[in-house]
Amino acid sequence: MDTGETITLLFLRDDGKQEEVHLTHHTVTEARDVVQGILRSGGGLYVKTEIRRAGQLIETIENKVAL
C-alpha cells in the first residue's frame, strides 16, 4: 500500500471553476472511493475529477450524472 505522496483531486465544476482537494495518507483506491462519493452527493455540480500524484495525472473520472 503506497501512501507516500499526497494525492490531489481536481474537481471540474459545471460552471468551469476548479476545486482542489489534497489527500494525505491515502491510496489511489481510497482516492477513487472519495471521488465517487463526492460525485454521487454533488447532484451534478462536478463534471469530472482528475486524480493526480506529484503533478502527474493518474486517472480522470467523469460524472455520469452530470452528462
N, C-alpha and C positions, 0 to 999 in steps of 0.2 A: 504494500500500500504506500504509494508515493504521495506524501503531503508536504514536501519540502518547500515549494514555491507558492506564492499567493496566486490564486485563480481570480481573474477578473471576468465578471459578467457584464456585457454591454447590451443593455436593453434599448431597442429602437422603438419609439412610440409611433402611433399612427399619425401624429402631427409633425413628425420628422425630428423631434428632440431625442436626445440620447441620455440615458441614465446609467451610471456605473455602480456596480456593487463589487466589493472586494471580499473574497473568502480566504481565510487562513485556516490551516489545519483541516482542509477538505480534500477529498479525492475528486477526480473528474466525474466519476459515477455519482458522487454525492452532489456535485455541482449541477449535473443534469437533473437530478431529482428536485433541487431547489428551483431551477428554471421552470420545470414542468408545473410545479405548484404555483409559482407566481403567474405563469401564463394562464393557468386554469382560473385562478382567482381574480385576474386582472380585467375580466369582462371585455376582452378585445382591445384594451388600451395599448398593449405591446404587439408589434407586428412580427418581430423576430428578435432573437438574442444570440450574441456571439459569446462563446466561451474561449477565453484567452489565458495563456500562461506565458510569462516572460515576454509579453508583447506579441507572441505568435498565436495566430488563430488555430484553435483546436477543432472547433465544431460550430456550425450555425444551426440553430433550431428555429423553425418557422412556426408561428402560432396559427394553427389550422382554423381556429375560431375567428380570427381577425380577417382571414382571407375571404 
